[in-house]
Amino acid sequence: MSAAWHRLRRLSVRLLLSVAGTLLLVVGILTALTATPSGSRWLLQQAIGQLPASLTIERVDGTLLHGMNLAGIDYRDRETELEIERLELAWRPTALLRGQLRLTRVDVRGVRYRETRPASESTNFSLPEHIPLPLAIAIDEAHIEALQAQIGTDTYVIDNLWLSAHAGSIRGLVVDRFDIRSGDSRAELSGHAGLQQPYPLHARLHWRTRLEDEAEAVGEATIEGNLKRIQVDHRLRQPFEVGTRGSIRMAAGTAVMDLSGQWKRARWPLSGKTGYLSPQGDYRLQGTVDDWDATLAGTLTGADIPPMEIRARGQGNRRQVDFRSLLVRTLNGELSASGTLGWEPSFKVDLDVRAKDIDPGARWSAWPGRLAFRTRLRLQQDGTISLSLRDIDLSGRLRERPVAARGDLELGDDRLAARELVIASGSNRLSLTGELNKGSALEYRLDAREPATLLPGLSGHFQANGRLQGTLTRPWGTLTLNAGELAWQDTRIRTLKAKATLDPWRPRRSLATIDARGLEVDNQTIEHLRLEAKGWLQEHRISVRLGAPDGSAQLELRGAYRAHRWDAKLKLATLESRTLGTWRLRQPVPLTISAERVQPLRACWFSGKRELCLGGHRNQAEIRLSIAGQAPEGELQGEVRISPPGTTGAKLAGSIELDIPRLAAIAPQLPELQLVAGSARLQARLAGTTDHPLINGRADVEGGTVRVPQLGVEVKEFVLQGRAEGRQLRVEGSARSGPGAIRLAGELALAPRRGWPFRLTLTGERVAVARLPDVEIDASPELAIQGSLKRVEVSGSVLIPHARVEIRKLPAGVVRLSPDQVIVGQAQARAAKRKGRIPLVVDVSLALGKDVHFEGLGLDTDLAGSLRLRSQDTHRLAGFGVLRLINGRYEGYGQRLRIRQGRLVFAGPLDDPALDVRATRTIGDVVAGLQLVGKASAPRITLFSDPAMPDAEILSWLITGKPLDEQGGGSDSQALAAAAASLGANNPVAQEISRALGIEVGVQSGTAEEDTTLRVGKQLSPRLKLNYLYGLFTENGAVQLIYRLSRHLSLTGQSGREQSIDLTLGIDRP
């Protein structure tokens, strides 16, 4: 027993020692394989050998136990290729004791992945019922840098990827961090998912990216559900807000969407100035990518489009959408359409379009109307763009004129075709028919009798017709144009005729002529202009002739444009001016101009002993201009260099000199002035830039004497000095006119962008401003003038210490217009003249001194008082104030009436003050007078007396100094009769005076207006009548005697400026 026990114990010890040794051997082997580099490489090679694919590793560092570094990894199988420049792996082996494979660090750099699976093979993928994990897996931190993946024809580049996640059979997959960065884009994902059907999941996504136009897009999303159905809630935060909610479910392996959303303040472009804005809208999308339904509703505004409300409903797939309805409400009307919009295999549009109640005036105020139209719109882009509008039907009113259009129009593939296309607006009509294409022609005709309906502000009429042939990009054809009474802003043309034949294929056939007569451009008159052009760009000739009231001009050149360069020769350039004389080009001038440079040129004109030369050239470095003039009157030299523009304009450098020793020598060039004496000299240097020029120099006018014939004054001792220092020009001047002197001082800023702002003061004492036989005026101004080319302001005061104005009689033929008379086009003509002028603002006080006298139109009076002269952005002055008539007399009806009270009240335009004048005549105890009240343009005359009496009696006392019943014959009666006639034959006062005097008073008209006469007659006997005739316009008097010989026959004798005796036969009609 003891021996058996002993043997059993010894056997047990040996067995334990054998197991322990075996375990120690296994641990040693495992340690040797995992804790040593050589063992780790051997295990890795054994694992690679078991793979069904090709895997090579260029270098292996480290151990499986403590971490490994792999470099140059290349994996390839039938479907994929994977290359990794470097992989670093660290894990925690002790985690295996807890049933977990824990990777503490995974660092991968330089990954290139490419799918090699043939495109024809199926790529269907399905998950099993569950994904068993023998071990839990944890990745503390994984980082991939520089990942490039090519899947099919698409390539994706990821700069950096971070992953932190863990997975187990109970909790499933949990992603704590999944970040992707690529360029300016970044996405961050976190969430969890189950590992068995139906694979429930929940995730949150934040992303941002920078778009092509520098706008940043930011969004976030929540995804929840499972692989059979997921709920999506996405919010776009920037560059505008879009919210999307809905679900995506799987049905028979296909994703079915049901999404809806809203947007706020959607804009385009996404950054910078907003061009188009949709304040709000919503949409819904249902179905699959191959069969979906969508609805959309929203608003849209833009700088160049009218506000609109859009609603759309359609059905589509990957290739196109079929609009069941498309409704746009805009311009107080609506537009509807139905049809197809496609994008694969090419872009195309096929829509039936209808519109009604469209009012363009709701957006463009100059084009009010109400329009309706319909058409079939087709647009396709397949290499080229083609557009067609079939069955155009437009009707309605535009700018208060009926408008209509009918026909077909096609555009594309370098062709333009129209089939009986007629567009009419009012009496304007455009017709197109035919095809602009090789071998065919497009005929056109335009009749415009109301061009303002086409272009607001354009008046007149014109008619044009012709044919177009060739192609759309290189057409040729003919034009005939006739127009008359054209007016546009400051330009007017009485007649315009043009004919053209343009043919780039046969350049020598090309010819264009323009004949215009009666041109007015910015108040400048051109009586005749003719332009003629022959040839094409390759070889052409251009001639221009114009005639104006002051003279004429001619220009002719020949040129050719080849290889981006224009070579020409100016053969003729002549100016014939009554003011400047005749100037001719001394010799032809060659011109060579290209995008890079202008060859040096010099052109000289001569007129007698005078010569003026202009020169210049341009290269990439600078532009150089020069001017030189020689004449007996003086010399002119100048040069300017302009360098390429910078941030503040092109650089300037140059100089100019002008010397005129005798200003009287240039007097013929200034017909409105007579330069009697004086000299002028200018020296200046130019620097700075075109936006901020710098000028240093001086200008002097000395010893000047100027006569102004229209005012009858002579300005003597005229001196003007200008000093330029950088960006400032200072001006000082003085002169004498009559008994007084005038002084000018101020400064001008050399700032073209600000309109050359200036500030001046004008002062003087008793300056003669008029010395004419009937007008003599002195003025003492104290004025401040400031502004720029954009606006001028005048303020201060003017004293008139002395004035004598005498108006003996109105010019012959002067007739006052009726107050309700309208001259057609007069308001437009005045507005056209004012347009383009510099706005003038005036606020000046005008005071009359003690020596101001007016005589004329029956008045002889001194004037006193003051006015406030004002204007606001206009050239028409208004006056506010009162002028008084002092010591005045009024001469009328042969009597000099004393003005007891006289005022001219101004409260508006200067030419129409209000009158308040009372003139009287005193005869013993009787005072008779008349009163003028109301506007000067339509005064009202009333009679008054003390004691009170009828108007006929007052008029008798006023004119003859006697009552009406004491009137007899003689000059007093004639004067009273003339006064009665002036009141009108039907005036009750005139009729009463005629009865009292026993005379007939009337107005007798002649064959012409100037033959109208005042007739005062008296029947001396049954057969003899005496008349006195006075021409109201000719101011000629005559005595007429009529003797009646029989019932039908009378003898008339007349003596006055002309003597005559007539025998008159009169027959009474039954």
ZIKATA-V584401 format. One record per backbone hydrogen bond with DSSP energy under -1.0 kcal/mol. NH is the residue of the N-H (numbers start at 0). CO is the residue of the C=O. E is the energy in kcal/mol with one decimal. If there is no record, write none. Layout:
BEGIN
NH|CO|E / NH|CO|E
END
This chain:
BEGIN
4|0|-2.4 / 5|1|-2.2 / 6|2|-2.5 / 7|3|-2.5 / 8|4|-2.5 / 9|5|-2.3 / 10|6|-2.5 / 11|7|-2.2 / 12|8|-2.3 / 13|9|-2.1 / 14|10|-2.4 / 15|11|-2.7 / 16|12|-2.6 / 17|13|-2.4 / 18|14|-2.6 / 19|15|-2.8 / 20|16|-2.3 / 21|17|-2.5 / 22|18|-2.9 / 23|19|-2.8 / 24|20|-2.4 / 25|21|-2.8 / 26|22|-3.1 / 27|23|-2.1 / 28|24|-2.8 / 29|25|-3.2 / 30|26|-2.8 / 31|27|-2.6 / 32|28|-2.2 / 33|29|-2.8 / 34|30|-2.3 / 39|35|-2.5 / 40|36|-2.4 / 41|37|-2.2 / 42|38|-2.6 / 43|39|-2.3 / 44|40|-2.4 / 45|41|-2.2 / 46|42|-2.3 / 47|43|-2.3 / 48|44|-1.9 / 50|47|-1.4 / 53|75|-2.6 / 55|73|-2.3 / 58|70|-2.1 / 60|68|-3.0 / 62|66|-1.9 / 64|33|-2.5 / 66|62|-1.7 / 67|88|-2.1 / 68|60|-3.3 / 69|86|-3.4 / 70|58|-2.3 / 71|84|-1.7 / 72|83|-2.5 / 73|55|-2.6 / 74|81|-3.3 / 75|53|-2.7 / 76|79|-2.4 / 80|113|-2.2 / 81|74|-3.2 / 82|111|-2.4 / 83|72|-2.4 / 84|109|-2.0 / 85|108|-1.9 / 86|69|-3.1 / 87|106|-2.8 / 88|67|-3.0 / 89|104|-2.3 / 91|101|-2.1 / 94|91|-1.5 / 95|92|-2.3 / 96|93|-1.2 / 97|94|-1.2 / 98|95|-1.7 / 99|94|-2.0 / 100|135|-3.9 / 102|137|-3.2 / 103|89|-1.1 / 104|89|-1.8 / 105|140|-2.2 / 106|87|-2.6 / 107|142|-3.4 / 108|85|-2.4 / 109|144|-2.3 / 110|145|-2.1 / 111|82|-2.7 / 112|147|-3.1 / 113|80|-2.5 / 114|149|-2.2 / 115|78|-4.1 / 116|78|-1.1 / 120|117|-1.4 / 130|194|-2.9 / 135|98|-2.5 / 136|166|-2.6 / 137|100|-2.4 / 138|164|-3.5 / 139|102|-3.0 / 141|162|-2.2 / 142|105|-2.8 / 143|160|-2.7 / 144|107|-2.6 / 145|158|-2.6 / 146|157|-3.1 / 147|110|-2.5 / 148|155|-2.9 / 149|112|-2.8 / 150|153|-2.3 / 153|150|-1.8 / 155|148|-3.4 / 157|146|-3.2 / 158|180|-1.5 / 159|180|-2.1 / 160|143|-2.1 / 161|178|-2.4 / 162|141|-2.4 / 163|176|-2.4 / 164|138|-1.5 / 165|173|-2.2 / 166|136|-3.3 / 167|171|-1.5 / 171|167|-1.7 / 172|192|-3.0 / 173|165|-3.0 / 174|190|-3.2 / 175|163|-2.0 / 176|163|-2.1 / 177|188|-1.2 / 178|161|-2.0 / 179|186|-2.7 / 180|159|-2.6 / 181|184|-2.4 / 184|181|-2.3 / 185|207|-2.9 / 186|179|-2.4 / 187|205|-3.3 / 188|177|-2.1 / 189|203|-1.9 / 190|174|-2.3 / 191|201|-2.5 / 192|172|-2.8 / 193|199|-3.0 / 196|128|-3.3 / 198|195|-3.0 / 200|224|-3.3 / 201|191|-2.5 / 202|222|-2.9 / 203|189|-2.9 / 204|220|-2.9 / 205|187|-2.6 / 206|218|-2.6 / 207|185|-2.4 / 208|216|-2.5 / 210|214|-3.4 / 213|210|-1.6 / 216|208|-3.3 / 217|237|-1.5 / 218|206|-2.5 / 219|234|-2.1 / 220|204|-2.7 / 221|232|-2.0 / 222|202|-2.8 / 223|230|-2.1 / 224|200|-2.2 / 225|228|-2.8 / 226|197|-2.2 / 229|247|-2.4 / 230|223|-4.2 / 231|245|-3.0 / 232|221|-1.9 / 233|243|-3.1 / 234|219|-3.2 / 235|241|-3.4 / 236|217|-2.9 / 237|217|-1.6 / 240|263|-1.4 / 241|235|-1.5 / 242|261|-3.0 / 243|233|-3.0 / 244|259|-3.0 / 245|231|-1.7 / 246|257|-2.0 / 247|229|-2.4 / 248|255|-2.4 / 249|227|-2.6 / 250|253|-2.8 / 253|250|-1.3 / 255|248|-3.5 / 256|286|-3.6 / 257|246|-2.0 / 258|284|-3.1 / 259|244|-2.8 / 260|282|-2.3 / 261|242|-1.7 / 262|280|-2.4 / 263|240|-2.6 / 264|278|-2.4 / 265|277|-2.0 / 267|275|-2.3 / 274|267|-1.3 / 275|267|-2.9 / 276|300|-3.0 / 277|265|-3.8 / 280|262|-1.5 / 281|296|-3.0 / 282|260|-2.3 / 283|294|-2.1 / 284|258|-3.4 / 285|292|-2.8 / 286|256|-2.5 / 287|290|-2.3 / 291|315|-2.6 / 292|285|-3.2 / 293|313|-2.7 / 294|283|-2.0 / 295|311|-2.6 / 296|281|-2.5 / 297|309|-2.5 / 298|279|-1.9 / 299|307|-2.7 / 300|276|-3.0 / 302|274|-1.7 / 307|299|-2.6 / 308|328|-2.4 / 309|297|-3.4 / 310|326|-2.7 / 311|295|-3.0 / 312|324|-2.5 / 313|293|-2.7 / 314|321|-2.2 / 315|291|-2.7 / 316|319|-2.4 / 320|340|-2.7 / 321|314|-3.9 / 322|338|-3.1 / 323|312|-2.0 / 324|312|-1.9 / 325|336|-1.4 / 326|310|-3.3 / 327|334|-3.4 / 328|308|-2.9 / 329|332|-1.4 / 332|329|-2.2 / 333|355|-2.1 / 334|327|-3.3 / 335|353|-3.2 / 336|325|-2.1 / 337|351|-1.3 / 338|322|-1.5 / 339|349|-2.5 / 340|320|-2.7 / 341|347|-2.8 / 342|318|-2.6 / 343|318|-1.4 / 346|380|-1.0 / 347|341|-2.3 / 348|378|-3.3 / 349|339|-2.7 / 350|376|-2.9 / 351|337|-2.9 / 352|374|-2.8 / 353|335|-2.9 / 354|372|-2.8 / 355|333|-2.2 / 357|370|-2.6 / 358|330|-2.6 / 361|358|-1.9 / 362|359|-1.8 / 363|359|-3.1 / 366|363|-2.6 / 369|396|-2.6 / 370|357|-2.6 / 371|394|-2.6 / 372|354|-1.5 / 373|392|-1.1 / 374|352|-2.2 / 375|389|-2.2 / 376|350|-2.9 / 377|387|-2.3 / 378|348|-2.5 / 379|385|-2.4 / 380|346|-3.0 / 381|383|-2.3 / 385|379|-2.7 / 386|410|-4.2 / 387|377|-2.6 / 388|408|-3.5 / 389|375|-2.3 / 391|406|-2.8 / 392|373|-1.8 / 393|404|-2.7 / 394|371|-2.7 / 396|369|-2.1 / 397|400|-3.3 / 398|367|-4.2 / 402|395|-2.6 / 403|423|-2.7 / 404|393|-2.0 / 405|421|-2.0 / 406|391|-1.2 / 407|418|-1.4 / 408|388|-2.4 / 409|416|-2.9 / 410|386|-3.7 / 411|414|-2.4 / 415|435|-1.4 / 416|409|-2.7 / 417|433|-3.0 / 418|407|-1.8 / 420|431|-2.1 / 421|405|-2.6 / 422|429|-3.4 / 423|403|-3.3 / 424|427|-2.4 / 425|401|-3.5 / 427|424|-2.7 / 428|446|-2.8 / 429|422|-3.4 / 430|444|-2.4 / 431|420|-2.9 / 432|442|-1.9 / 433|417|-2.4 / 434|440|-1.9 / 435|415|-4.4 / 436|434|-1.1 / 439|436|-2.1 / 441|467|-3.1 / 442|432|-2.8 / 443|465|-2.3 / 444|430|-1.6 / 445|463|-3.8 / 446|428|-2.8 / 447|461|-2.9 / 452|449|-1.8 / 453|450|-1.3 / 454|450|-2.8 / 457|454|-2.3 / 458|486|-2.0 / 460|483|-1.8 / 461|447|-2.3 / 462|481|-2.7 / 463|445|-2.9 / 464|479|-1.7 / 465|443|-2.0 / 467|441|-2.7 / 468|475|-4.4 / 470|473|-1.3 / 471|413|-1.6 / 475|468|-2.9 / 476|501|-2.1 / 477|466|-2.3 / 478|499|-2.4 / 479|464|-2.1 / 480|497|-3.2 / 481|462|-2.4 / 482|495|-2.9 / 483|460|-2.7 / 484|493|-3.0 / 485|492|-2.2 / 486|458|-1.7 / 487|490|-3.1 / 490|487|-2.3 / 491|519|-2.2 / 492|485|-2.8 / 493|516|-1.3 / 494|516|-1.9 / 495|482|-2.6 / 496|514|-3.1 / 497|480|-2.5 / 498|512|-2.1 / 499|478|-2.5 / 500|510|-3.1 / 501|476|-2.9 / 508|505|-2.1 / 509|506|-1.5 / 510|500|-2.3 / 511|532|-2.8 / 512|498|-2.9 / 513|530|-2.8 / 514|496|-3.6 / 515|528|-3.2 / 516|494|-2.5 / 517|526|-2.1 / 518|525|-3.2 / 519|491|-2.5 / 520|523|-2.9 / 521|489|-2.2 / 523|520|-1.5 / 525|518|-2.9 / 526|546|-1.5 / 527|546|-1.9 / 528|515|-3.0 / 529|544|-3.3 / 530|513|-2.6 / 531|542|-2.7 / 532|511|-3.0 / 533|540|-2.7 / 534|509|-2.5 / 535|538|-2.1 / 539|558|-3.0 / 540|533|-2.4 / 541|556|-2.7 / 542|531|-2.7 / 543|554|-3.1 / 544|529|-2.6 / 545|552|-2.4 / 546|527|-2.9 / 547|550|-3.9 / 550|547|-1.4 / 551|575|-2.7 / 552|545|-2.4 / 553|573|-2.5 / 554|543|-2.6 / 555|571|-2.6 / 556|541|-2.6 / 557|568|-1.9 / 558|539|-2.7 / 559|566|-2.4 / 560|536|-2.9 / 561|564|-2.5 / 564|561|-1.2 / 565|592|-3.4 / 566|559|-2.9 / 567|590|-3.2 / 568|557|-2.8 / 569|588|-3.3 / 570|555|-1.5 / 571|555|-2.0 / 573|553|-2.4 / 574|582|-3.0 / 575|551|-3.4 / 576|580|-2.6 / 577|549|-3.6 / 580|576|-1.9 / 582|574|-3.6 / 583|605|-2.2 / 585|603|-3.1 / 588|569|-2.2 / 590|567|-3.6 / 592|565|-2.7 / 593|596|-2.6 / 597|617|-3.7 / 598|591|-2.7 / 600|615|-2.0 / 602|613|-3.2 / 604|611|-3.1 / 605|583|-2.3 / 606|609|-2.2 / 609|606|-2.2 / 610|629|-2.8 / 611|604|-2.7 / 612|627|-3.6 / 613|602|-3.0 / 614|625|-2.5 / 615|600|-1.9 / 616|623|-2.0 / 617|597|-2.0 / 618|621|-2.5 / 622|641|-2.9 / 623|616|-3.3 / 624|639|-3.1 / 625|614|-2.6 / 626|637|-2.5 / 627|612|-2.5 / 628|635|-3.2 / 629|610|-2.9 / 630|633|-1.6 / 633|630|-1.1 / 634|658|-2.1 / 635|628|-2.3 / 636|656|-2.8 / 637|626|-2.3 / 638|654|-2.9 / 639|624|-3.1 / 640|652|-3.9 / 641|622|-3.4 / 642|650|-2.2 / 645|648|-1.6 / 648|645|-1.0 / 651|687|-3.3 / 652|640|-1.4 / 653|685|-1.8 / 654|638|-2.2 / 655|683|-2.3 / 656|636|-3.7 / 657|681|-2.5 / 658|634|-2.7 / 659|679|-3.3 / 662|677|-3.1 / 664|661|-1.5 / 665|662|-1.5 / 666|663|-1.3 / 668|665|-1.5 / 669|666|-2.0 / 672|669|-1.6 / 673|706|-2.4 / 675|704|-2.9 / 676|704|-1.2 / 678|701|-2.0 / 679|659|-2.7 / 680|699|-2.3 / 681|657|-3.1 / 682|697|-2.6 / 683|655|-2.1 / 684|695|-2.6 / 685|653|-3.3 / 686|693|-2.9 / 688|691|-1.5 / 689|649|-2.1 / 693|686|-2.8 / 694|725|-3.0 / 695|684|-2.3 / 696|723|-1.8 / 697|682|-2.7 / 698|721|-2.3 / 699|680|-2.8 / 700|719|-2.7 / 701|678|-2.2 / 703|717|-2.4 / 704|676|-1.9 / 705|714|-2.8 / 706|673|-2.8 / 707|712|-2.7 / 710|707|-1.3 / 711|707|-1.8 / 712|707|-1.2 / 714|705|-3.6 / 715|735|-3.3 / 717|703|-3.1 / 718|733|-2.9 / 719|700|-2.4 / 720|731|-3.6 / 721|698|-3.0 / 722|729|-2.8 / 723|696|-2.6 / 724|727|-2.9 / 728|747|-2.7 / 729|722|-3.2 / 730|745|-2.9 / 731|720|-2.6 / 732|743|-2.7 / 733|718|-2.4 / 734|741|-1.9 / 735|715|-3.0 / 736|739|-2.1 / 739|736|-1.4 / 741|734|-2.8 / 742|762|-3.5 / 743|732|-2.9 / 744|760|-1.9 / 745|730|-2.0 / 746|758|-2.4 / 747|728|-2.9 / 748|756|-3.1 / 749|726|-2.3 / 750|748|-2.0 / 753|750|-1.1 / 754|751|-1.5 / 755|750|-2.2 / 757|786|-3.0 / 758|746|-2.4 / 759|784|-3.8 / 760|744|-3.1 / 761|782|-2.4 / 762|742|-2.3 / 763|780|-1.6 / 764|740|-1.8 / 766|778|-3.4 / 767|736|-2.3 / 768|776|-2.1 / 769|776|-1.4 / 770|710|-3.2 / 771|774|-3.4 / 775|803|-2.4 / 776|769|-1.8 / 777|801|-2.7 / 778|766|-2.4 / 779|798|-2.7 / 781|796|-2.8 / 782|761|-2.9 / 783|794|-3.1 / 784|759|-2.9 / 785|792|-2.4 / 786|757|-2.2 / 787|790|-3.0 / 788|754|-2.9 / 791|838|-2.5 / 792|785|-3.6 / 793|840|-2.9 / 794|783|-2.3 / 795|842|-1.2 / 796|781|-2.2 / 797|844|-2.9 / 798|779|-2.0 / 799|846|-2.8 / 802|850|-2.4 / 803|775|-2.9 / 804|852|-2.0 / 805|773|-3.2 / 806|854|-2.8 / 813|810|-1.6 / 820|817|-2.0 / 825|822|-2.1 / 828|824|-2.5 / 829|825|-2.6 / 830|826|-2.6 / 831|827|-2.6 / 832|828|-2.2 / 833|829|-2.4 / 834|830|-2.3 / 836|833|-1.9 / 840|791|-3.0 / 841|870|-1.2 / 842|793|-2.6 / 843|868|-2.5 / 844|795|-2.4 / 845|866|-3.4 / 846|797|-2.5 / 847|864|-2.5 / 848|799|-3.4 / 852|802|-2.5 / 853|860|-3.1 / 854|804|-2.8 / 855|858|-2.9 / 856|806|-1.1 / 858|855|-2.3 / 859|888|-2.0 / 860|853|-2.7 / 861|885|-2.5 / 862|851|-2.5 / 863|883|-1.6 / 865|881|-1.3 / 866|845|-3.1 / 867|879|-2.2 / 868|843|-3.4 / 869|877|-2.8 / 870|841|-1.8 / 873|839|-1.5 / 877|869|-2.6 / 878|907|-3.3 / 879|867|-1.1 / 880|905|-2.1 / 882|903|-2.5 / 883|863|-3.3 / 884|901|-2.3 / 885|861|-2.5 / 888|859|-1.8 / 889|896|-3.3 / 890|857|-3.3 / 891|894|-2.4 / 894|891|-1.8 / 896|889|-4.0 / 897|919|-2.2 / 898|887|-2.7 / 899|917|-1.9 / 900|917|-1.6 / 902|915|-1.4 / 903|882|-2.9 / 904|913|-2.7 / 905|880|-3.2 / 907|878|-1.6 / 911|908|-1.3 / 913|904|-3.1 / 914|933|-3.3 / 915|902|-1.7 / 916|931|-2.3 / 917|900|-3.3 / 918|929|-2.5 / 919|897|-2.8 / 920|927|-2.8 / 922|925|-3.0 / 925|922|-2.4 / 926|945|-2.1 / 927|920|-2.7 / 928|943|-2.5 / 929|918|-2.3 / 930|941|-2.7 / 931|916|-2.7 / 932|939|-2.0 / 935|912|-2.4 / 937|934|-1.1 / 939|932|-2.9 / 941|930|-2.1 / 943|928|-2.3 / 945|926|-2.2 / 953|949|-2.6 / 954|950|-2.7 / 955|951|-1.9 / 956|952|-2.8 / 957|953|-2.7 / 958|954|-1.9 / 959|955|-3.0 / 965|962|-1.0 / 966|963|-1.3 / 973|969|-1.8 / 974|970|-2.7 / 975|971|-2.6 / 976|972|-2.7 / 977|973|-2.6 / 978|974|-2.3 / 979|975|-2.3 / 980|976|-2.5 / 981|977|-1.9 / 983|980|-1.3 / 986|983|-1.5 / 990|986|-2.4 / 991|987|-2.2 / 992|988|-2.2 / 993|989|-2.5 / 994|990|-2.1 / 995|991|-2.1 / 996|992|-2.4 / 997|993|-1.3 / 998|993|-2.0 / 999|1016|-3.2 / 1001|1014|-2.3 / 1003|1012|-2.9 / 1010|1007|-1.6 / 1011|1008|-1.5 / 1012|1003|-3.0 / 1013|1029|-3.3 / 1014|1001|-3.2 / 1015|1027|-2.3 / 1016|999|-2.8 / 1017|1025|-2.7 / 1019|1023|-1.1 / 1020|1023|-2.2 / 1024|1041|-2.2 / 1025|1017|-2.6 / 1026|1039|-3.1 / 1027|1015|-2.8 / 1028|1037|-3.0 / 1029|1013|-2.2 / 1030|1035|-2.9 / 1031|1011|-1.8 / 1034|1030|-1.6 / 1037|1028|-2.3 / 1038|1054|-2.8 / 1039|1026|-3.0 / 1040|1052|-3.0 / 1041|1024|-2.7 / 1042|1050|-2.9 / 1043|1022|-2.5 / 1044|1048|-1.3 / 1045|1048|-2.5 / 1049|1063|-2.4 / 1050|1042|-3.2 / 1051|1061|-3.4 / 1052|1040|-2.7 / 1053|1059|-2.8 / 1054|1038|-2.5 / 1059|1053|-2.2 / 1061|1051|-3.6 / 1063|1049|-3.2 / 1065|1047|-3.2
END
